[in-house]
Amino acid sequence: MWIGSSAELSISVPVVKVLWARARNQCAFPGCQQSLVEDSVDADTGESLTNPIGEQAHIRSYKVNGPRYDAHYPKEKLHTYENLILLCPTHHGMVDANNGAAYKAEELVTMREQHERRAERKCALEVTVNKYVAQRFSREDQVLFEQVDLNGPSVDSLFVDVPFACRPDAAIAELMQSIALVAPGDVASDESADGLVVTGAAQAILHPEWKSNALLIGGPGQGKSTLLQYICQFYRSRILVTTFIQGRRSSYAM
């Protein structure tokens, strides 16, 4: 049975919610990464649309000649959670192909149970990681003035991007030049007087096209630690899906 079929309509809303929740909105087939929800845009109105493509597949068919039909299975359980598995359209078609000959009912039950255990473990790990990252984000969201043993204001409010340079013939020079032109950040125009391509260090390292290493050289108090602290906070904020770069959102090319 496919989405929209009469059989699918026989599955109650509470059962559908339980199935999707326990599967964590993921296809239960091992290794499948197919998203079960697709976003699209109405071509006429421009309205955003959300389309669930996951399918509540019957493990034992409700039809006499259907995949894995079992005459001894209680009819009242045919449309319950115990007889369903959440699959993407591709794997739904695969397990039901040739009248379900390649997949026994017991195998699909095991597949669902193993997937749900993996999904639950993954969710628990994500919760643990997020709690740790949130704790670090809160602790690191102040500039540390170690020399005078004082905690300063938040990193993003005080941060000034330090100059970051490369030779014009370096492999990364073209990207650096484009960053400098589009989003110069806090680097003054006269800081490229030595013929080097100069931009802000955070601008470059956090740019989505940056794939190189970087060596930071500077004396005490020149911003090395604050730069690294800022970059760490940026990535922590992405994990936490929170807003970190407040006043710089329009100027940073990330």
C-alpha positions in Angstrom: 0.0 0.0 0.0 1.2 3.4 -1.0 0.6 6.9 0.4 -2.9 7.9 -0.3 -4.3 4.4 -0.8 -7.4 3.1 0.9 -5.2 0.8 3.0 -3.1 3.7 4.1 -6.2 5.6 5.2 -7.0 2.6 7.4 -4.0 3.4 9.6 -5.0 5.7 12.4 -3.3 9.0 13.0 -2.0 7.9 16.5 -0.4 4.8 14.9 1.2 7.0 12.2 2.6 9.4 14.8 4.1 6.5 16.8 5.7 4.9 13.8 7.3 8.1 12.5 8.4 9.2 16.0 10.1 5.9 16.8 11.7 5.8 13.4 12.9 9.4 13.9 11.6 10.3 10.5 14.0 7.9 8.8 13.7 5.0 6.5 14.2 1.8 8.5 16.1 0.0 5.7 19.8 -0.4 6.8 22.0 2.3 5.4 19.3 4.4 3.8 19.9 8.1 4.0 16.8 9.2 2.0 15.0 12.1 3.6 11.4 11.3 4.2 10.3 14.9 4.0 10.9 17.1 0.9 10.6 20.8 0.6 9.4 22.5 -2.6 8.0 25.8 -3.8 4.7 26.4 -5.5 5.6 27.5 -9.0 2.6 29.9 -9.2 2.4 31.4 -5.7 6.0 30.9 -4.5 4.6 29.4 -1.3 6.8 26.9 0.5 5.5 23.4 0.5 6.4 20.4 2.7 5.8 17.0 1.3 6.2 13.8 3.4 7.3 11.0 1.1 7.8 8.3 3.7 5.5 5.3 3.5 3.9 3.3 6.2 4.5 -0.2 4.7 2.6 -3.2 5.9 4.9 -6.1 7.0 2.1 -8.6 6.4 -0.3 -7.7 3.7 -3.9 -7.1 4.3 -4.7 -8.6 0.9 -4.9 -12.4 0.4 -2.4 -12.3 -2.5 -0.3 -9.5 -1.1 3.3 -9.5 0.1 3.8 -11.8 3.1 0.1 -12.4 3.6 -0.5 -14.5 6.7 -3.9 -16.0 7.1 -3.2 -16.6 10.8 -2.2 -13.1 11.7 -5.0 -11.3 13.6 -7.0 -9.0 11.3 -7.4 -6.4 14.0 -3.6 -6.0 14.0 -3.1 -5.5 10.3 -3.1 -1.7 10.5 -1.4 -1.4 13.9 2.2 -0.3 14.7 3.2 -4.0 15.2 2.5 -4.7 11.5 4.1 -1.6 10.0 7.5 -0.3 9.1 8.4 3.2 7.9 10.3 3.1 4.5 11.2 5.4 1.7 9.4 4.8 -1.6 12.5 3.0 -3.1 12.8 0.4 -0.3 9.1 0.0 0.1 9.0 -1.1 -3.5 12.1 -3.3 -2.9 10.7 -5.3 0.1 7.4 -5.8 -1.7 8.9 -6.8 -5.1 8.0 -10.3 -6.3 5.2 -10.5 -3.8 7.7 -9.9 -0.9 9.6 -13.1 -1.7 13.0 -11.6 -0.6 11.9 -10.4 2.8 10.1 -12.4 5.4 7.8 -10.8 7.9 10.2 -11.6 10.8 13.1 -10.0 9.0 11.2 -6.8 8.5 10.2 -6.8 12.2 13.8 -7.2 13.2 14.8 -4.5 10.7 12.3 -2.0 12.3 13.4 -2.9 15.8 17.1 -2.5 15.0 16.6 0.8 13.2 14.6 2.2 16.1 17.3 1.2 18.6 20.0 2.8 16.4 17.8 5.9 16.0 17.2 6.1 19.8 20.9 5.8 20.5 21.8 8.4 18.0 19.2 10.8 19.4 20.6 10.2 23.0 24.1 10.9 21.8 23.0 14.1 20.1 21.3 15.3 23.3 24.5 14.6 25.2 26.7 16.3 22.7 24.4 19.3 22.6 24.4 19.6 26.3 28.2 19.6 26.4 28.5 22.1 23.5 25.9 24.3 25.2 27.9 24.3 28.4 31.1 25.1 26.5 29.4 27.8 24.5 28.2 29.5 27.7 31.6 29.2 29.4 33.6 30.4 26.3 31.3 33.3 25.4 33.5 35.7 27.3 36.9 37.0 26.2 39.5 35.8 28.7 42.1 38.3 29.8 44.5 35.8 31.3 47.3 38.3 32.0 45.1 40.2 34.5 42.8 37.3 35.5 39.6 39.0 34.3 36.7 37.8 32.3 35.7 40.2 29.6 32.5 40.8 27.5 31.1 38.3 25.0 33.4 37.2 22.2 31.3 38.5 19.3 30.7 41.9 20.9 34.5 42.6 21.3 35.9 40.6 18.5 38.0 42.5 15.8 39.2 40.4 13.0 43.0 40.2 12.6 44.7 40.7 9.3 45.4 37.4 7.4 47.7 37.5 4.4 49.1 35.4 1.6 51.4 35.9 -1.4 49.7 36.8 -4.7 51.0 33.5 -6.2 49.7 31.3 -3.5 47.1 28.7 -4.4 44.6 30.3 -2.0 45.2 33.9 -3.3 42.2 34.0 -5.6 39.8 33.0 -2.9 41.4 35.4 -0.5 41.1 38.2 -3.0 37.4 37.5 -3.6 36.8 37.5 0.2 38.7 40.8 0.6 36.6 42.4 -2.2 33.2 41.1 -1.1 33.5 41.3 2.7 36.6 43.2 3.9 35.6 42.9 7.5 37.8 44.8 10.0 40.9 44.9 7.8 42.1 48.4 6.9 42.7 49.2 3.2 46.4 50.1 3.9 47.2 46.7 5.4 48.0 45.3 1.9 50.8 47.7 1.2 53.4 45.0 1.1 51.9 43.4 -2.0 50.2 40.6 -0.1 46.6 39.7 -0.4 45.0 40.5 2.9 41.7 39.8 4.5 40.3 39.1 7.9 41.4 35.8 9.4 37.9 34.8 10.5 36.6 35.8 7.1 38.9 33.4 5.4 38.9 30.5 7.7 35.1 30.4 8.1 34.5 30.9 4.4 32.6 27.8 3.0 35.2 27.5 0.2 38.2 27.5 2.6 39.9 24.1 2.6 43.5 24.9 3.5 45.4 25.1 6.8 46.5 28.3 8.4 49.5 29.3 10.6 48.8 32.1 13.1 51.9 34.1 14.1 51.7 37.0 16.5 53.0 38.3 19.8 51.1 38.4 23.1 47.8 40.3 23.0 47.5 40.4 19.2 44.4 38.3 19.0 45.4 34.7 18.3 43.5 33.2 21.2 40.5 35.4 20.7 40.4 34.5 17.0 40.4 30.7 17.8 37.8 31.3 20.6 35.6 33.1 18.1 35.9 30.4 15.5 35.1 27.7 18.1 32.0 29.7 19.2 30.9 30.0 15.6 30.9 26.2 15.1 29.4 25.6 18.5 26.5 27.9 17.5 25.9 25.9 14.3 25.7 22.7 16.3 23.3 24.4 18.7 21.4 26.2 15.9 21.6 29.5 17.6 22.6 33.0 16.7 26.2 33.9 17.6 27.3 36.4 15.0 24.9 39.2 15.7 26.2 42.5 14.5 28.4 40.9 11.8 25.7 38.8 10.0 25.6 41.2 7.1 29.4 41.7 6.8 30.7 38.1 7.2 30.8 36.0 4.1 29.8 32.7 5.7 
